[in-house]
Every structure is written in structure tokens, then in C-alpha cells.
Amino acid sequence: MKSARVFLFLILVVWTACSLSVFADDEAPSEEAVEGKKTQTFRNTMFAMAERQFKAGEVNEALETFTQLVEHFPEDAYIYNKLGYVQLKRKNYKAAEIAFKEAKKYDKKLVEAYVGLGLTYTQAPVRGLQAYYNFRRAVAEAKRSTKIDPDYGPAYRLLGEAYEKFQEDHRRSLNYYEKYITLEPDNPEGLYYFGLACVQAKEFEKINRYIAPYMKNNLEVTQLLPLIAQGHFYSERHQKAMQIFERYLQNIEGSERQHYTDITYIASNLELEEYNATVGPERQAYLEQFWARRDPDILTKINERVIEHYRRIWYARTFFSLNAHPWDKRGLVYIRYGEPEFRSRSNDRHFVQSAEVEAVRTRMAIDIYGPEAAFLTFTGPVFPVRTSRPNGSLFDVNQTSISDQIAASEAIIINDEVDGLGGDVDANIQELSAAEGGFSDGFAVPFARDPFAADGALGSRLNSETGKLNT
């Protein structure tokens, strides 16, 4: 019995030794495997470091790291994709386009690269036909990415951004944004642009439905506060709207806050003289009287006109500040007079207008061109740009009024900016058949503002004599 146990023990020892020897031989890596493992470790380490640099805002450092990685791994789609987003952050749109196309070449299923390329077309500063082509390309890239992964949220956000920026199709943009935030409900930047689309489409209830719940646990995201305030304002929760607007003003820079508290944009010339003559407590008392005179409902505790003023300032800063600080002429008009009763743009033409609108155009025409305006033909449904000019000139040979000439020349400048013609036209439009959208005749590029845009000097356009806006 004892000898049998010894024999079984020896067999077990021999079997274990043989097994270990076999396993050791199987797992012994070759020199190529060792080198490949070292190379992959180097790649992963550098890739992680570059991502950390990018997230920390060290864009130039991240660019250098990703560029080195591309040299070592020239067929790695993920490296090209990240390099594209770095170049996009640096606003080097041509380099970003090249990087994203390389990523797509080496991995045709890399959905992030399709969206990155679409963002490049959307964000690049182009005009005219080139902008139209970029819109079609951006939509095409977004559509392709949704076919690869129907649940990839950024693709729908790209569609929303493209239709909002290029065509001002607020309804369609809002539908895409709504799809996006159902997939990524906790992205504050995405919620912000969704909120802008809600404001443009006047769908304020959707702000209450989607953005307000996020803000309950993320009060530090201050750029969302004006959106929440407007959601409450249009739901007639005025006290809540005032509280949120005041919280927003407390959390922005003093120079930015001054735009909201300055009464220059709406006060008459007499009120400005009285206001400038006051100091200290008298000035605060005058401001209280100033707003009390404009209170539309003295029976309520909240002055709704103050909230409306905050809303108009925010709107001007957000939508009319791309080419001027703090806003362009449209912003001045919007702050003083509010939402227009009549709108007409190149992509949303309204040729039939009310008698009130026609009266405004007639009065403007007479102010600019004199009594002879009654016998002239004008283009544009509101702003009177004359079409019958001697020798193709804007001015009559006998027109000597300097103010008339300036006003008329500004009319041409405004319309040139609206038309947006110019820029190089890319002849390569083979991809456009896969995209959707209207013809270029109904195309426009609106103004928009980043919520963290830099401050600058204000050039007032108010008439010092009348206190009214210069046209």
C-alpha cells in the first residue's frame, strides 16, 4: 500500500513538471513579439498622454505628441482621428480635414471621424457657394455616421448645428438636437446649443423639460442660466425668471454685466441727462424710478420689463455679436424695440407685408432719398434699396445730402453682408448627392456667439440729440 502511494506521488510530480515545461515553451515570446509588445506599450502610453494634454487645454503639446505618434504609426486611424480634433480646436480647418479623411481611410467604421469631418465643414469660416457646399458635406458626413451607429449622439448634434447655422431651419435643427440630448442628456455644451435652438424656434417648454432638470444638480454651468430664465419667463413664472437672471449676472464678469445694467440703449436723451447728473444713492433711486415707469403691470411684485430687458441684452450678445462688440446694428434695434413684427431674409422671403410695414418702408425711403421716393421702385420687402439708378449709380447726380449718401451706402453694405457672396468655390462636389438640403438660393449664415466670447469696447449708435437709434 505504501509503495503504491509512493508510485502515484512520483507520477504526479513527473506529470506536473512536464506540464509546466510545455506551458513555458508555449508562452515563451519571440523577439518579434517582445518588440511588438514594447511598441504597443509605447503607443498606448503616448496616446494616453496626448489625450490628457488635450483635455487639460494644452493643445499645442497635444498636437506635438499626436504628430509624433503619426510618424511612428502612419496607419493608425484612432491617432489620425484625435489629431483631427486637435487641429479643429486650433481652428486649423484644412489640417483637420486631412486628418479626419486619413482616419476614415484606415477605418471606414470610425464614426467619430465622420462627425469630426462634418464639424470641420460646419465650423470653417466660409461664405457664399463654398458655405453652401460645406453645409451639404456636413450633412452627408452626419448621415453616414448615423448609418454606422444610429445611437451615436454627436452625429445628431452635428445635424442640428448645420441646419441652425447654415439655413436657420430652427424646427429641423431642434428635432435633431432633441434626438441628441436624449442620447447624451448630461453634456452642458450640447444642452446650451439645444437651448439656443429652442429660443429661435420659440419652444420654451422644451427648455423646462430638458435643461431645467440638469441645472438642479449643476448650478455652476452659468451659461445655461439665461435659457432657464427664459423658460420660466414665457411660462409666466416671472419671479423665478428674475431670480435666475440675477444669479446669472452675479456670476459673469463685471464688463459683461455692465451691458445688462446700462440704460443707455433704451433711455431717452432727457432721461440720460437726468441720470448722468445723479451720483451715489440718488443714481440708484433714479434707476428704480426709471424702471418703475416702464413696469407693464404695477399690481405684480416683479417688474416684467426688467426681465424683458435682460432677455433682449442676452439675445443681442448671443445672436448679433459675431462681427461687432458687443453687438451689431441689429442688436441695438432689438434691444430698443424688441422682437420684430415682420421678418424677411434671403432664405425665408415674405414679400407680402401689412400696411404698417409698408408705411415704415415708405417713410424710410423718403428719409433716405427724399420726396422723389414716391416715384421709385425698391428691392427688399422693408429696407428701401432703390433699383432705378442713373448710370448704375446708387445716388442721383443732383443728390447732395451727405447724410442721405451715408445712409444709402450703408444699405448697400448691409445687403452685401446678407447676400454673403464671395469666397473660393470648391469644384469637387461629388459627395453632395448623398446629402439633403435646399438649393443655394435659400441659403443664409446667421450670426452666433460663443457663451465665453471676449469683451471689447462699445461704440454707441444712439443719436446724442434725440436719444434715438441712428438708422
Protein Blocks (a to p, Z undefined) as FASTA:
>chain_A
ZZmmmmmmmmmmmmmmmmmmmmmmmmmccfklmmmmmmmmmmmmmmmmmmmmmmnopaml
mmmmmmmmmmmmmmbfklmmmmmmmmmmnopaklmmmmmmmmmmmomklmklmmmmmmmm
mmpccehjllmmmmmmmmmmmmmmmmmmmmlmklmmmmmmmmmmmnopaklmmmmmmmmm
mmmmmbfklmmmmmmmmmmnopaklmmmmmmmmmmmmmmlmmlmmmmmmmmmmnopaklm
mmmmmmmmmmmcfklmmmmmpmklmpcfklmmmmmmpghjllmmmmmmmmmmmmmblkbm
bdfklmmmmmmmmmmmmmmmmmocfbdfklmmmmmnopafbdcdfklccfbccfklmmmm
mmmmmmmnommlmmpccehjklccdfbdghhiabdfklcbfklmmmmmmmmmmmmmmnop
gcjddfblmlmmmpgcddfklgccdddddfkbccdddddfbdfklopacZZ
